[in-house]
Amino acid sequence: MTIDAGSLRSAVEHAVARASEGGATNTRLIVDALLGALERGDVRAAKRGANGVWSAVSWVKQGILLGFQAGVLVDMSPAEPPRADGREAVAGMRFFDKDTYPLRRLELDDGIRVVPGGSSIRRGAFVAPGVVCMPPMYINVGAHVGAGTMVDSHALVGSCAQVGERVHLSAAAQIGGVLEPVNASPVVIEDDVVVGGNCGIYEGTVVRARAVIAAGVVLTRGTPVFDLVRETIHRGNAERPLEIPEDAVVVPGARRVTSAWGESQGLSIQTPVIVKYRDDKTDNATALETWLR
């Protein structure tokens, strides 16, 4: 079922209203159309305005939530292959989830490289041609992953997270999902960003193009980021996200606790620090190897 974006929005909003009233609708067909539109990139769970500001697309997120409400719990376990000796196969991994959100079905023509080893892409995620998925990794519903990006082992792209083109999400990087509340600020990683291993980037954070986030950095809306180059502090608040500037190189840092007791104990608080902005040396150190793609 394919519906143009304008009609799809109206259909989703009508179905959400009817569901809250307990009325019967063709909800499952509408959810299926929405998930197909997300997978094609016809609609997105977040958008960037002409002024560069990212905002959530509430009706899309409402439609995704509607899919959970409409779904029923089913057995999604893979079929066990028959044993050569004819005896009953021993049950392996078992999976139970809403039938509206199976794994996305991929074809060779999609141009997405999924290396064997336990990776999963959920229905309703856009994954562009040229994306490389190293095992095991997971991309959740509503996420958008741009062309040429590598999602490395044990990395997570959460629900409705927006990841640009030619991004490297290193091993065990966590890009948080923001499905609810529906107007919550999206997690955004713009083009050509390098996210180091074991990083966590969560709700209300926008990482602008070409930034480098060193291994172990954790960013949330409430995280102050100290900029040694521009001698300022980057902060988010209830009205706007934390933004990491273009080309910034962010590393883990610490600042001492100023309370008398904390200072007497020699305590410090983890604090991300911008130590430089990208230059030729940075580009050489973070260049993505095209041979891998």
Order of alpha helices (4+ residues) and beta strands (2+ residues): alpha-alpha-beta-beta-alpha-beta-beta-beta-beta-beta-beta-beta-beta-beta-beta-beta-beta-beta-beta-beta-beta-beta-beta-beta-beta-beta-beta-beta-alpha-beta-alpha
